[in-house]
Amino acid sequence: MPVRMRPVGGISPVDLLVSVAVAGLSTWWWHQFRPGGVAFGLLAGTVLLWRRRYPLTVLAAVSVLTMLTATIEVDGTRLHEGMLLITLALAMYAVIVHAATLRRAVAGGIAASLVAALMLPLQHNGAAGLMSLSLRDLADSAELVVGYGGVIWAVGLSVRYLGQLRANANERMLSAERERRDNARIAVAEERARIARELHDIVAHSLSVIILQANGAAYAFDHDRERARAALRTIGATGADALDEIRQLVEMLRSDGGDPADRTPAVLDQVEAVVQRSRDAGLTAALTVHGTPPDVPGGVALAVCRIVQESLTNTLRHAGPRPVAAVTIDYRPGSIDIEVTDTPPAGSPLRSGGAGTAVTAGRDAPGAGGHGLVGMRERVALYGGTFEAGPRPDGGWRVRAVLPLTGARPVPA
């Protein structure tokens, strides 16, 4: 893509100084007819003020002005050819340096050279002498223009090239800055999503257990004091565990300690505790483990724990009274397969559609557990795994996730 060299600003002090110099020089160079020199200088100087912003238009105007002036003779005098060439050279230099594309710069420079080659015989012989121009006259003019214009071409192209280098360097710097800002925004978004997942999994699970236990304790308070006390103990333990997890998360954030997944290398051992906590909340849950737990990164281990936790939390919230859940973890050589299913008890409307259909569908509805499913999907996607969640034919719910392992090795027994 060509680099546009046209400046975006207006008239600079340098432009004004050049135009004043052109007006003064033309007045001095046509001292035999100062009004003519002043008129040419004012017109040429005014047009040249805009040479950097509109280089091709200025070149066209200067070409017409110099060609017309070259034909004017007063008392046997003409404006010196040097003044005409300097004015045309300024316009040609501006085109070479400031034209929008290199193609236009080259075309404008060639056009200016042709105008100069025709202007010199015209200035020497007048308008009538053009009809009798010889090849010798054109050759002499071309020789002078090539030598004179070669210097302008060399300087102009050098300045243009240096300008392009600066523009490219600035563009690279701006691109790097934009990329840095984009990466920072992405990092912030990922951090917010990660924190949201952790807070959701900690708070949603704990509060679900606490609410269920509190309702049970309120019901059992007048009928079974021991059961009420057990529910209160579960509430206390669940709240303490949740508070401890939140404190760890806050400590990690304040100390810039990285991903909490990297701080929980043995979190696979906590899966059984998560299942037991759900049992204490009134859920009938079975845990089946196949294979030997491998030595995995903390992020994978935390993902396994959170998937089980969120699945059981959804069962407590949405599967109706006295649900039955089954957690199966299969440690395979190249992956960890997690499956959590729940089955409503016999006779429950959840087993045959109807009202249960609405409850089951609510697990994936926005504002009704949807954040938990999104969080599980995000966790699995981080490690290139697969995730499935949906109703079962018998009216229950099934969550299945497969997390691939890279270089995992079994822990010695």
C-alpha positions as CSV (number, residue, x, y, z in Angstrom):
1,M,0.0,0.0,0.0
2,P,1.5,3.4,-1.0
3,V,2.4,5.8,1.8
4,R,0.6,9.1,1.4
5,M,3.0,11.9,1.8
6,R,0.5,14.8,1.6
7,P,0.6,16.9,4.8
8,V,-2.6,17.4,6.6
9,G,-1.8,20.9,8.0
10,G,-2.2,24.3,6.4
11,I,0.4,26.9,5.4
12,S,3.6,26.7,7.3
13,P,6.1,29.6,8.0
14,V,8.5,27.9,5.6
15,D,5.9,28.1,2.8
16,L,5.3,31.8,3.5
17,L,9.1,32.5,3.5
18,V,9.5,30.7,0.1
19,S,6.7,32.6,-1.4
20,V,8.0,36.0,-0.2
21,A,11.5,35.0,-1.6
22,V,10.0,34.2,-5.0
23,A,8.2,37.5,-5.1
24,G,11.3,39.5,-4.2
25,L,13.6,37.5,-6.5
26,S,11.3,37.9,-9.5
27,T,11.1,41.7,-8.9
28,W,14.9,41.9,-8.8
29,W,15.3,39.6,-11.8
30,W,13.0,41.7,-14.1
31,H,14.2,45.1,-12.9
32,Q,13.8,46.5,-16.4
33,F,10.0,46.0,-15.9
34,R,9.4,45.9,-12.2
35,P,5.6,45.8,-12.4
36,G,5.8,42.6,-14.4
37,G,8.3,41.1,-11.9
38,V,6.0,42.1,-9.0
39,A,2.9,40.7,-10.7
40,F,4.6,37.4,-11.6
41,G,6.1,37.1,-8.1
42,L,2.8,37.7,-6.3
43,L,0.9,35.2,-8.5
44,A,3.6,32.6,-8.4
45,G,4.2,33.1,-4.6
46,T,0.5,32.8,-3.8
47,V,0.1,29.6,-5.8
48,L,3.2,28.1,-4.3
49,L,1.8,28.6,-0.8
50,W,-0.3,25.5,-1.4
51,R,2.3,23.3,-3.1
52,R,2.6,20.8,-0.3
53,R,-1.2,20.3,0.1
54,Y,-2.2,20.3,-3.6
55,P,1.1,19.6,-5.4
56,L,-0.3,18.5,-8.8
57,T,-2.8,21.4,-9.0
58,V,0.0,23.9,-8.1
59,L,2.3,22.3,-10.7
60,A,-0.4,22.8,-13.4
61,A,-1.0,26.4,-12.4
62,V,2.7,27.2,-12.3
63,S,3.3,25.6,-15.7
64,V,0.6,27.7,-17.3
65,L,1.9,30.9,-15.5
66,T,5.6,30.3,-16.5
67,M,4.6,29.4,-20.1
68,L,2.6,32.6,-20.5
69,T,5.2,34.8,-18.8
70,A,7.9,33.4,-21.1
71,T,6.1,34.9,-24.1
72,I,5.8,38.4,-22.6
73,E,8.4,40.9,-23.8
74,V,8.4,44.6,-22.7
75,D,10.9,47.1,-24.2
76,G,13.0,44.2,-25.4
77,T,13.2,42.5,-22.1
78,R,11.8,39.3,-20.6
79,L,11.7,37.8,-17.2
80,H,15.0,35.9,-16.9
81,E,14.8,32.2,-17.6
82,G,16.5,31.4,-14.3
83,M,13.5,32.8,-12.4
84,L,11.1,30.8,-14.5
85,L,13.1,27.6,-13.9
86,I,13.3,28.2,-10.2
87,T,9.5,28.7,-9.9
88,L,8.9,25.5,-11.9
89,A,11.5,23.7,-9.9
90,L,9.8,24.5,-6.7
91,A,6.5,23.1,-8.0
92,M,8.2,20.0,-9.4
93,Y,10.0,19.3,-6.1
94,A,6.7,19.6,-4.3
95,V,5.1,17.0,-6.6
96,I,8.0,14.6,-6.2
97,V,8.0,14.9,-2.4
98,H,4.3,15.4,-1.6
99,A,2.2,13.7,-4.3
100,A,-0.2,11.1,-2.8
101,T,1.5,8.2,-4.6
102,L,4.9,7.5,-6.2
103,R,3.2,7.0,-9.5
104,R,1.8,10.5,-9.4
105,A,5.1,11.9,-8.2
106,V,6.9,10.4,-11.2
107,A,4.3,11.5,-13.7
108,G,4.3,15.1,-12.3
109,G,8.1,15.3,-12.4
110,I,8.2,14.1,-16.0
111,A,5.5,16.7,-16.9
112,A,7.4,19.5,-15.2
113,S,10.5,18.5,-17.1
114,L,8.7,18.6,-20.5
115,V,7.2,22.0,-19.6
116,A,10.7,23.3,-18.8
117,A,12.1,21.9,-22.1
118,L,9.4,23.7,-24.1
119,M,9.5,26.9,-22.0
120,L,13.2,27.6,-22.7
121,P,12.9,27.9,-26.5
122,L,9.7,29.9,-26.0
123,Q,11.4,32.3,-23.7
124,H,14.3,32.7,-26.1
125,N,12.4,33.0,-29.4
126,G,8.9,34.1,-28.3
127,A,5.6,32.6,-29.3
128,A,6.3,33.0,-33.0
129,G,9.6,31.2,-32.7
130,L,8.0,28.0,-31.6
131,M,7.0,27.1,-35.2
132,S,10.6,27.3,-36.3
133,L,12.1,25.3,-33.5
134,S,14.9,22.9,-34.6
135,L,15.9,19.6,-33.1
136,R,19.1,21.3,-32.0
137,D,17.2,23.9,-30.0
138,L,15.1,21.1,-28.3
139,A,18.3,19.1,-27.6
140,D,20.0,22.0,-26.0
141,S,16.9,22.7,-23.8
142,A,16.6,19.0,-22.9
143,E,20.3,18.8,-22.0
144,L,19.9,21.8,-19.7
145,V,16.7,20.5,-18.2
146,V,18.1,17.0,-17.6
147,G,21.2,18.4,-15.8
148,Y,19.2,21.0,-13.9
149,G,16.2,18.7,-13.1
150,G,18.4,15.7,-12.2
151,V,19.5,17.4,-9.0
152,I,15.9,18.2,-8.1
153,W,14.8,14.6,-8.8
154,A,17.6,13.2,-6.6
155,V,16.9,15.5,-3.7
156,G,13.1,15.1,-4.0
157,L,13.2,11.3,-4.1
158,S,15.6,11.2,-1.2
159,V,13.4,13.4,0.9
160,R,10.3,11.4,-0.1
161,Y,12.1,8.1,0.8
162,L,13.1,9.4,4.2
163,G,9.6,10.7,4.7
164,Q,8.2,7.2,3.9
165,L,10.7,5.6,6.4
166,R,9.5,8.0,9.1
167,A,5.9,7.4,8.2
168,N,6.4,3.6,8.2
169,A,8.2,3.8,11.6
170,N,5.4,5.9,13.0
171,E,2.8,3.5,11.7
172,R,4.6,0.5,13.2
173,M,4.8,2.4,16.5
174,L,1.1,3.2,16.4
175,S,0.3,-0.4,15.4
176,A,2.4,-1.7,18.3
177,E,0.6,0.7,20.6
178,R,-2.8,-0.4,19.3
179,E,-1.8,-4.0,19.7
180,R,-0.6,-3.4,23.2
181,R,-3.9,-1.7,24.1
182,D,-5.9,-4.5,22.5
183,N,-3.8,-7.1,24.3
184,A,-4.4,-5.2,27.6
185,R,-8.1,-5.1,26.9
186,I,-8.2,-8.8,26.1
187,A,-6.2,-9.6,29.2
188,V,-8.5,-7.6,31.4
189,A,-11.6,-9.3,29.8
190,E,-10.0,-12.7,30.3
191,E,-9.1,-11.8,33.9
192,R,-12.7,-10.6,34.6
193,A,-14.1,-13.7,33.1
194,R,-11.8,-15.9,35.2
195,I,-12.6,-14.1,38.4
196,A,-16.3,-14.3,37.5
197,R,-16.1,-18.0,37.0
198,E,-14.3,-18.5,40.4
199,L,-16.7,-16.3,42.3
200,H,-19.7,-17.9,40.7
201,D,-18.5,-21.4,41.4
202,I,-17.5,-20.6,45.0
203,V,-20.5,-18.5,46.0
204,A,-23.3,-20.2,44.0
205,H,-22.4,-23.7,45.3
206,S,-22.0,-22.6,48.9
207,L,-25.1,-20.4,49.0
208,S,-27.2,-23.2,47.4
209,V,-26.0,-25.6,50.1
210,I,-26.6,-22.9,52.8
211,I,-30.1,-22.1,51.6
212,L,-31.2,-25.7,51.4
213,Q,-29.8,-26.5,54.8
214,A,-31.3,-23.4,56.4
215,N,-34.7,-24.3,55.0
216,G,-34.3,-27.8,56.3
217,A,-33.2,-26.6,59.7
218,A,-36.2,-24.3,59.9
219,Y,-38.5,-27.2,59.1
220,A,-36.8,-29.7,61.5
221,F,-36.4,-27.2,64.4
222,D,-39.6,-28.2,66.1
223,H,-39.6,-31.9,65.1
224,D,-36.0,-33.1,65.1
225,R,-33.6,-30.9,67.0
226,E,-30.6,-33.1,66.2
227,R,-31.3,-32.9,62.5
228,A,-31.6,-29.1,62.8
229,R,-28.2,-29.0,64.6
230,A,-26.6,-31.1,61.9
231,A,-28.0,-28.7,59.2
232,L,-26.6,-25.7,61.2
233,R,-23.2,-27.4,61.4
234,T,-23.2,-28.0,57.6
235,I,-24.1,-24.3,57.1
236,G,-21.2,-23.3,59.3
237,A,-18.7,-25.6,57.6
238,T,-19.9,-24.6,54.1
239,G,-19.7,-20.9,54.9
240,A,-16.2,-21.3,56.4
241,D,-15.0,-23.2,53.3
242,A,-16.5,-20.6,51.0
243,L,-14.9,-17.8,53.0
244,D,-11.6,-19.5,52.9
245,E,-11.7,-19.9,49.2
246,I,-12.7,-16.3,48.7
247,R,-9.8,-15.2,50.9
248,Q,-7.4,-17.3,48.8
249,L,-8.8,-15.7,45.7
250,V,-8.5,-12.1,47.1
251,E,-5.0,-12.9,48.3
252,M,-4.0,-14.1,44.8
253,L,-5.4,-11.0,43.2
254,R,-3.7,-8.6,45.6
255,S,-0.4,-10.3,45.3
256,D,-0.6,-10.7,41.5
257,G,-0.1,-14.4,42.1
258,G,-1.4,-15.5,38.7
259,D,-4.1,-18.0,38.0
260,P,-5.6,-19.7,41.1
261,A,-5.4,-22.9,39.1
262,D,-1.6,-22.8,39.4
263,R,-1.9,-22.6,43.2
264,T,-4.1,-25.7,43.6
265,P,-2.0,-28.6,42.3
266,A,-3.8,-31.2,44.4
267,V,-7.3,-30.1,43.8
268,L,-8.3,-33.5,42.4
269,D,-8.3,-34.7,46.0
270,Q,-11.1,-32.2,46.7
271,V,-13.6,-33.8,44.4
272,E,-14.7,-36.2,47.1
273,A,-15.1,-33.3,49.5
274,V,-17.3,-31.5,47.0
275,V,-19.5,-34.7,46.6
276,Q,-19.7,-35.1,50.4
277,R,-20.7,-31.5,50.9
278,S,-23.6,-32.1,48.4
279,R,-24.6,-35.2,50.4
280,D,-24.7,-33.1,53.6
281,A,-27.0,-30.7,51.8
282,G,-29.5,-33.6,51.2
283,L,-28.4,-34.9,47.8
284,T,-28.0,-38.6,47.3
285,A,-24.7,-38.6,45.3
286,A,-22.4,-41.5,44.3
287,L,-18.8,-41.0,43.2
288,T,-17.2,-43.6,40.9
289,V,-13.5,-43.3,39.9
290,H,-11.8,-45.3,37.2
291,G,-8.1,-45.4,36.8
292,T,-5.3,-43.7,38.7
293,P,-5.3,-39.9,39.1
294,P,-2.5,-38.4,36.9
295,D,-0.2,-35.6,37.8
296,V,-1.9,-32.7,35.9
297,P,-1.5,-28.9,35.8
298,G,-3.4,-27.1,38.5
299,G,-5.8,-25.6,35.9
300,V,-7.0,-29.0,34.7
301,A,-7.4,-30.2,38.3
302,L,-9.4,-27.1,39.3
303,A,-11.6,-27.5,36.1
304,V,-12.5,-31.1,37.2
305,C,-13.4,-29.9,40.7
306,R,-15.4,-27.0,39.5
307,I,-17.3,-29.0,36.9
308,V,-18.4,-31.5,39.5
309,Q,-19.2,-28.8,41.9
310,E,-21.3,-26.7,39.5
311,S,-23.1,-29.8,38.2
312,L,-24.1,-31.0,41.7
313,T,-25.2,-27.4,42.6
314,N,-27.5,-27.3,39.6
315,T,-28.9,-30.7,40.6
316,L,-29.7,-29.3,44.1
317,R,-31.3,-26.2,42.6
318,H,-33.2,-27.6,39.7
319,A,-33.7,-31.4,40.0
320,G,-36.7,-31.3,42.5
321,P,-37.0,-33.0,45.8
322,R,-34.8,-36.0,46.8
323,P,-32.8,-36.1,43.6
324,V,-30.2,-38.8,43.0
325,A,-26.9,-37.9,41.3
326,A,-24.0,-40.0,40.0
327,V,-20.5,-38.6,39.5
328,T,-18.1,-40.7,37.3
329,I,-14.5,-39.7,36.8
330,D,-12.5,-41.8,34.3
331,Y,-8.7,-41.2,34.3
332,R,-7.6,-42.3,30.9
333,P,-4.0,-42.2,29.5
334,G,-4.7,-39.1,27.4
335,S,-7.7,-37.4,29.0
336,I,-10.0,-37.1,32.0
337,D,-13.6,-37.9,31.4
338,I,-16.1,-36.4,33.8
339,E,-19.8,-37.3,33.8
340,V,-22.4,-36.1,36.2
341,T,-26.0,-37.3,35.9
342,D,-29.1,-36.9,38.1
343,T,-32.2,-39.0,38.2
344,P,-35.4,-37.7,39.8
345,P,-37.0,-40.3,42.2
346,A,-39.7,-42.7,40.9
347,G,-43.1,-41.0,40.6
348,S,-41.6,-37.5,40.2
349,P,-43.1,-35.4,37.4
350,L,-39.5,-34.7,36.3
351,R,-39.3,-38.2,34.9
352,S,-42.1,-37.7,32.5
353,G,-42.0,-34.1,31.2
354,G,-44.7,-31.7,32.1
355,A,-43.7,-29.4,34.9
356,G,-40.3,-31.1,35.0
357,T,-39.5,-30.0,31.5
358,A,-39.6,-26.4,32.4
359,V,-37.4,-27.0,35.5
360,T,-34.9,-29.0,33.5
361,A,-34.8,-26.4,30.7
362,G,-34.2,-23.7,33.2
363,R,-30.7,-25.0,33.8
364,D,-29.6,-23.5,30.5
365,A,-31.8,-20.4,30.5
366,P,-30.2,-17.0,31.1
367,G,-30.5,-16.0,34.7
368,A,-31.4,-19.6,35.8
369,G,-28.1,-21.4,36.0
370,G,-26.9,-20.3,32.6
371,H,-23.8,-18.7,34.0
372,G,-22.8,-22.0,35.5
373,L,-23.0,-23.8,32.2
374,V,-21.2,-21.0,30.4
375,G,-18.4,-21.1,33.0
376,M,-18.1,-24.9,32.6
377,R,-17.9,-24.5,28.8
378,E,-15.3,-21.8,29.2
379,R,-13.2,-23.9,31.5
380,V,-13.2,-26.9,29.2
381,A,-12.5,-24.8,26.1
382,L,-9.4,-23.3,27.8
383,Y,-7.8,-26.8,27.6
384,G,-9.2,-27.8,24.2
385,G,-11.7,-30.2,25.6
386,T,-15.3,-31.0,24.8
387,F,-18.4,-30.2,26.8
388,E,-22.0,-31.5,26.6
389,A,-25.0,-30.7,28.9
390,G,-28.6,-31.5,28.4
391,P,-31.7,-33.4,29.5
392,R,-31.8,-37.2,29.6
393,P,-34.6,-39.3,28.0
394,D,-35.8,-40.3,31.5
395,G,-36.2,-36.7,32.6
396,G,-32.9,-36.2,34.4
397,W,-29.9,-34.2,33.4
398,R,-26.4,-35.1,32.1
399,V,-23.2,-33.2,32.1
400,R,-20.2,-34.6,30.3
401,A,-16.7,-33.0,29.9
402,V,-13.5,-34.5,28.4
403,L,-10.3,-32.7,29.3
404,P,-7.2,-33.7,27.2
405,L,-3.9,-34.1,29.0
406,T,-0.5,-33.1,27.7
407,G,2.4,-35.1,29.1
408,A,0.3,-36.3,32.1
409,R,1.9,-39.1,34.1
410,P,0.3,-41.2,36.8
411,V,1.2,-40.5,40.4
412,P,3.0,-43.4,42.0
413,A,0.8,-45.4,44.4
